[in-house]
Amino acid sequence: SFVLLPSGDDEMPRDTIEEVIVRRGSTRQFSREAISFAQLSTILERAGRGIAADFVSSGTALNDFYLIVNEVEDLPAGAYFYNRGKSSLELLKAGDFRKEAGYLGLGQAIPADCSVNIYFLTDLDRVLQTYGNRGYRVAQLDAGIPGGKVYLAAYAQHLGASGLTFLDEDVVEFFSPHAAGRSVMFLVAVGKSAKRRDRVS
C-alpha cells in the first residue's frame, strides 16, 4: 500500500475560498501530464474527511473511493482503493488503464487523458435497507459533497477537474472482486488542464 503524503496547511496555495470557487469549472481537456503524489494525497485526505449530516456519524461515509491512476508521480499506474482508516492507497491491479478509463467514461477523452479518475462506490443494497426510500438520495448526497470537495481541492492546487458520466456495471466489474456488490454514484477526473490554443483569425 501507499501511505498518503498530503500537503500541510502551510504548503497550500494562499487563495481564498472565494477565489477558488470563481476559478473552479469543469475541465474539458487534460494535458496527460503527471500531478504529484502530494497533490493527489491532499485531494483524497480533504475530500475523505466525511460530511456533517444526520445520516452518518462523524468521520464515517457511505461511499468509498476507487481510483484509476494514469499519471501520478511516485505512484504506479493502476487501479486503487482508498483505505480511509489507514490513510493509504491499496493497489488492486497494476497497469496502464487509460483505454479502460476512457471506455468506462462513455468513450470520452477526458478520463483517458486526466491524471487520475476518482469513483465513488457504495453498497446500495445496505443503504436502502437502512434508509428505505430515502437511501438513494442519501447515497448520492454522500458522494456529491465529497465530489465537490475533490473539485475544490483540485482547483485550490491549480489543477483541473471534471465530473463525468460512466458505465455503471462496467465500472463495478473493473474494480471487482474488491468492488463486487457495490454501485457507482459519481466520478471525478483530475489532472492538469491542457493549455488552450489561440484561434487563428
Buried (B, 14 or more C-beta within 10 A) or exposed (E): EBEBBBBEEEEBEEBEEEEBEEEBEEBEBBBBBBBBBBBBBBBBBBBBEBBEBEBBEEEEBBBBBBBBBBBBEEBEBBBBBBBBEEBBBEBBEEEEBBEBBBBBBEEBEBBBBBBBBBBBBBBBEBBBEEBEEEBBEBBBBBBBBBBBBBBBBBBBBEBBBBBBEBBEEEBBEBBEEBBEEBBBBBBBBBBBBBEEEEEEE
